[in-house]
Every structure is written in structure tokens, then in C-alpha cells.
Amino acid sequence: MCGGAWIVRDIGQAKHHARDAFTPIQDRTGAELRCILRSLKAFQDIHVSKVIIELEYPAAVNAVLQPSKWPFYRNWLAQIHEIAGAFESCTFRHIATNANLIARSISRSVIQERMFQSYIALGEPSWFHNQVFEESKV
């Protein structure tokens, strides 16, 4: 299994968070793109209008920003761009790993703790309250 996670913030305040478990994919770039796609669909479902997707894996950011250079992922990238175009704004950018520790911890729970139930929840993960506050400053 693979795991992905995201946190919706508004001026640093966590509004939603999610974990997604899905079947393995052949490489990390593909897994990251799959997680982006599923996240964008979830953002539509919860009616987010302005999106900034911050990723710690630069290859995924490069693939989204320069899809013609990543033909192997053409199908996923086309779907990502189609959904991203429906938002009022949608930006993709690379961030340092230490600015993404909460989402990383949530996604790792899929494998390390065998938590295969995907979910979307309001607010921040309760067990990471202090970390959410610290990470919002990065």
C-alpha cells in the first residue's frame, strides 16, 4: 500500500486534513501525482476555491509545471490540469521537508501503522496540535 495526506489551511489555521491509502505504484513520481489528483478531487468536494499545493518532492512539482517533459505521466497530468483549471486559482510549489512533517506523518501511518482507511476530517489532527502551530510558521 501507499499513503498520501494533505492539510487544508487558511492563514496557517488547519481547516481539514486527510489520509488516503491506495495500491502501490511503480515509482514515487507516479505516487505523488496520484496523490495530487486525489487531493484536487477532494478539494472540489469540500468546495475549496483557491488552492496552493506544496510538495516536498521536486520531481512531482516539475512534472505538473512542465508536463510536456514528462510524457510517461501524460494521462495523470492532463487530469490534474483539467481539475486544477476549475479552481479560482491553483498553484503548485516545492517546499522543504520540515514544512510538511504533519502530512508526512499522516501518510506514513498507512504503511507503518497499517491504517488503510482513507478519510477527510475537519480541523487538524488532534495528536499534532503543537506541530500544526509550529509548522504554520515555517
Buried (B, 14 or more C-beta within 10 A) or exposed (E): EBBBBBBBBEEEEBBBBBBBBBEEBEEEBBBBBBBBBBBBEBBBEEEBEEBEBBBBBEBBBBBBBEBEEBEEBEEBBEBBEEBBEEBEEBEBEBBEEEBBBBBEBBBBBBEEEEBEEBEBEEBBBEEBEEBBEEBBEE
